[in-house]
Amino acid sequence: MYLELSEKSMHCVRKIALLVLACSVSGQDVDAAEWALEGTLGQELQYNDNISLNPIRKDPVVGYLLTPGFQATRKSGVLDLAFGGRADIRRYDDQRWDCDNFNLDANNGYRTNRSVFSLIGGYSVNCSYNLQLTDTGVILPNNQAENYRVAPSWTWQWTARDQLILDASYSKTSYSSTQGGTALNNNASIFSGNDSYTVHLGGKHEWSQRLSLNEKLYFSNIQYTGSNTSTQNLYGFQLGADYKIDRLWTVGAGGGPVWVDTQPSSNDTSSIQNSSMTLGRVANINLNYNGQVTDFSIGYSNTVNPSAIGQTLQTQSAFANYSYHLTRDLMLDLSSSYSLSQSIGKSTDNLNNQFNRTYFTGAAGITWELEKHWQLKGSYVYRWQNYKQDQNVQNLNVGTSDSNLVMLFLNYSWDGIRVSR
């Protein structure tokens, strides 16, 4: 599959580049600065016995992955600039699953005595099956997602212990398929893109050296595109705290309610009276241990996010991660996660009105630092999924499925070039 960027996509890339350039020439930055350019190149062989997580018949593939990347930075006393690019090029013995992913991102920050201004932007084109897994669990070949995003923020040091934080973000996602549609169900319903706007107003208070408190008000507007053009407005607030138990242990928690106001498409005259207000919730709790040879973390989260099926999904997740340095150059990684996703708010698309998915993944890997710049890693990943939907709707993905993935990864990291003036 070959990637062709549209004129609109190139226009988005140019706008992001102009933002980076504007940041680089703003302000009176006369301090000494350090410039750096770094790069990585990874290669991977993998075997997946069911890449599509098909509950009826398995789709085994053998693949080769090439993952080049670079990062350019400029740091000074008041201005930090960073611009990076990554690619993930995949080729399989079954050409239907060939996949090209490209990502450009910029992260810029400007500091004054009491304020920090930052601007993050990015553009990506991908058909990553990992993205489809975390989003809906519907894994389809020859699909492409295009996204661009901009997120400015401002942090003001109100007092020695208090911060005021204001940030906003805009993201636009669209989908295309070389097959002229996607087989989410029997009528080949097309994935729905979305335009999302979010505004956060929050604060942080350092109660003591160990305890900090935080709060946040937020508003989001999600306009779905494609076959489903409904609109959802999200309103909510969160309260949270972070506590440093001792030198090695930290714990954090937060949560709050979210109200989802769903407005049906103006083109759907049969659904004009179906506007609804739904109460959901967001929450997170995590416990971390960072030792000299061992790292450990467990946690729980409940999030509300838009998805590719034209619905806002509430996802509850629990995770556990563990890493241990067997020797100076050899490290063991273990991880697992379990999630339950459900639609929140009524959908104007009745075919997707009862989304319900349970997903589990477990992974084990060993990483060997061959030399300063070379890293070799072998890993195994098990995935399990249970996909449900309204019994009156015939969905090809309904049912229980699993897959086994074995990978061998070789990575080279380049220290790059560093210049100070």
Buried (B, 14 or more C-beta within 10 A) or exposed (E): BEBEBEEEBEEBBEEBBEBBEEBBEEBEBEEEBEBBBBBBBBBBEBBBEBBBBBBEEBBBBEBEBEBBBBBBBBBBEBBBBBBBBBBBBBBBEEEBBBBBBBBBBBBBBBBEEEEBBBBBBBBBBBBBBEBBBBBBBBBBBBBBBBBBBBBBBEBBBEEEEEBBBBBBBBBBBBBBBEEEBBBBBEEEBBBBBBBBBBEBBBBBBBEEEEEBBBBBBBBBBBBBBBBBBBBBBBBBBBEBBBBBEEEBBBBBBBBBEBEBBBBBBEEBEEBEEBBEEBEBBBBBBBBBBEEEEEBBBBBBBBBBBBBBBBBBBBBBBBBBBBBBBEEEEEBBBBBBBBBBBBBBBBBBBEBBBBBBBBBBBBBBBBBBBEEEEEBEBEBEBBBBBBBBBBEEBEBBBBBEBBBBBEBEBBBBBEEBEEEEE
